[in-house]
Amino acid sequence: MTRSEGEQLPEHTYRVTRDDLVRYAAASGDQNPIHQDEAVATAVGLPGVIAHGMYTLALAARSADAWAGGPGRVRDLGAKFTKPVVVPAGDEGALVTVAGTVRAVAEDGAVTVALEVTCAGEKVLGGATAVLDG
């Protein structure tokens, strides 16, 4: 992977459905009902069922791996969960888009990427960055 500072990386868009959230909950052990039950989510003040923050971050990592040429290339990943991804019922789900800009390229070839992760035009992760093996 040869990248240069300022390079814009291709966007990746992922459809997130409630079925995805059920499967993620089973795999992660995070069975918090705000990720599956509309009534519980709205009762605690959320606009509806929301995706797990770590699921959203995993989509960012998936994009970063794709940019780097394959799985296991993410050396470091971080972000703040700034806005929930609301996932409506049905097959349409929510669309999460991950874009990136190369911020730095190290001597060893490692690439630091600033990530922009959005849903419905709103940023859902703040300060998101990934360091990828070169």
Secondary structure, 3 states (H helix, E strand, C coil): CCCCCCCEEEEEEEEECHHHHHHHHHHHCCCCHHHCCHHHHHHCCCCCCECCHHHHHHHHHHHHHHHHCCCCCEEEEEEEECCCCECCCCCCCEEEEEEEEEEEECCCCCEEEEEEEEECCEECEEEEEEEECC
